[in-house]
Amino acid sequence: MRRLALLAALAFAVLAASAAAQDAEPIVGAGSFTTAPIIEPGTYSDTALPEEYLYYAVRLAPGQRLRVELQAGMPVRELNDLGVISVQLNIHSPDRSKLSVNGRTSTVGNDTSPAEVTTGTVLTSEEARTANERRWTGPGVYFIAVYPIAFSGREVSKAQIPIQFTVEVEGEAQPDPTPSATPSPAPTASAAPAQPSSSSGDDNTPMVAAAAGVGGLLVGVVGVIALRQRRR
Amino acid sequence: MILRVAIVAALACAFGAAPALAQVADDRNSALIILDGSKSMNEDAGNGGTRLDAAKRAVDTLVERLPSGVPLGLRVYGSKVAETSRAEACRDTELVVPVGPLDKEQLRSTVQGLTGKGRTPIGNSLLAAPDDLGSGGQGRRTVVLVSDGGDNCAPPNPCDAAEEVSRRGIDLTISVVGLQVNERVRRQLECIAKAGGGTYQGVDDADKLADELAAMLTRAFRSYEVEGTEVTGGSAPEQPAALKEGLFQDALAPGELRWYAVDVPAGQRLLASVTAIPSHETSGQGRLRSELFNPDQQPLTSRHEPLYGRGRNVAGRVASQPLAMAAPAGSQGLPPGRYRFSVEVERGLEADEVPVEIAVQLLDAGEAPGLTREAGELGAAQTPTPTPEATPEAAPASDGDGSGTDVLIVAVAALGGVALGVGTGLLLSRRRLA
């Protein structure tokens, strides 16, 4: 009986979510960082199973900030009935470090405020490279991770949970200048002579071989003739 | 458009272009398509062909997108027995392609040979699905039902059948695509999807069927596939597995610590990450630890993060931590050279081994990182081959081989020239003597 009530509630929730998600672009999130689809700012809809990770990716340039807002397509009470505590939303930087564990991890549902995470303003590559930060704060591919967390020790229903999220990229993209200065003179100096010599060796090998062959030919001819003349 | 791009990317990336894939669990997710082959599928789909034609084209497209070998099967109902014989027609449901590694040609030719004939025994088909998909293994099981009509063979009621199937297999969900269905049929198919814990998707434009089918199967097969070149970390810091830029995978038993190394030239900054992905079946709780050392063996970064098994998902199962130099090599305390890092899955997790993904990037000035296949950083050809337990001398040795070859070529040419010269000289001398 409880199961029937739960399924009825789920049916209602999915219908309500699909109505709410009419303006959202349907998308299929990936199961890992490396397969995450790169998306543009907009509103998207997807579904996630309990305990399933979904990944999406967004390119960020210097001067930009990523803001993501996530809403589940069912109230928290119904999520709980499925064995799910909440749907967690995180942003990972290009080095996969978790930028923010959402302040409001108990996500979403129609009766609660949406989950929201925001990055800091992205630095230029050079600023980030020398920022003395242990995580990457520069431009690159940032990851959005969505994860329905299950209750401990409870059976989890296998049901697709509708989710809807909005991706906003705030701030103007700034240029990412590449410094022209060579980073450290000592290794460059030692590397510089080695590089041309190695490449010239590669290019000139046939020429040197040909010259050696011709030289050998001349030496052979002259040597034999000289030997014969001396004998005579 | 986004959906299409995302599906193609997800399918191609997750399965196709990966240089090496390992399943998180031993067993992969599997799926069964239940396809409507009833008489109504012969009706005009509004795009110049019948609905069955549209289904055939959709499967054709799907087969192109899916990689060979994913565990997929096909059950068809209503394609063999004419609808005049109700009892017989309602038993007309057959597993025409057993669930197993996808043979693209077999699936394609089977679907191409279908003709629309009979009734719509959805309930009976659903009840057969758990046996089709089997009960062994740890992967999720998904049924995707494609139908243009409602069940006309009840009992069993298809909604009840879906609920029963869902109860029998805890890891089995049923999703439904309704092709050009009316309101009454839509309600029935939605009921099946809800009872089966899946989603319902209505398709009015027959040309969109392939996209919807692919979206459902992408979700069916989606899991965290550990990617990258397989590598085994060294057991001691003096014998690390030498890594270059790219993605690598290893698997560590709980309590095991392994060593890796990356050579960092002056001016570049190492940006690595370690991601542990315990399988869905892993229980217990442990920690992922990693530590980065500079060439002078001084520790730079030490990270640890909890790893939770099933049923302890406070913060999530997948744990990821960065191992980054704080500044480019050549800066204070960061000499260029061989950087080593250790990865450890601490005891506590109950698993034989925990898959670990290691991403390594060496950033030049102005280079923006981001290891995703779609970002173009992870082509199969770009993933370098690691040299486990390689010594720093390994690289110069390779250069030496190259120059040695050059010297040999020149020497052989010179000797050949001399031999030819001697021969020519002898010939000329004999002629003069003659």
Interface residues (C-beta under 8 A of the other chain):
Chain A: R3 L7 L10 A11 V14 L15 E25 P26 I27 V28 G29 A30 G31 S32 F33 T34 T35 A36 P37 I38 I39 G42 Y44 T47 L49 E51 E52 Y53 A57 R59 Q88 H92 S93 P94 D95 R96 S97 K98 V101 S125 E126 R129 T130 A131 N132 E133 R134 R135 W136 G138 P139 G140 V141 Y142 Y147 I149 A150 S152 G153 R154 E155 S157 K158 A159 Q160 P162 D176 P177 T178 P179 T182 P183 S184 A186 P187 T188 S198 G201 D202 T205 P206 V208 A209 A210 A212 G213 V214 G215 G216 L217 L218 V219 G220 V221 V222 G223 V224 I225 R228
Chain B: I2 L3 V5 A6 I7 A9 A10 C13 A14 R140 E163 S166 I170 D171 L172 T173 S175 E190 C191 K194 A195 G197 G198 T199 Y200 A215 T218 R219 R222 S223 Y224 E225 V226 E227 L247 P265 A266 G267 R269 L271 A272 S273 T275 H280 T301 R310 G311 R312 N313 V314 A315 G316 R317 V318 S320 Q321 P322 A324 A326 A327 P328 G330 S331 P336 E357 A359 Q361 L363 A365 G366 E367 A368 P369 G370 L371 T372 R373 E374 A375 L378 D399 G402 S403 D406 I409 V410 A411 V412 A413 A414 L415 G416 G417 V418 A419 L420 G421 V422 G423 T424 G425 L426 L428 S429 R432 L433
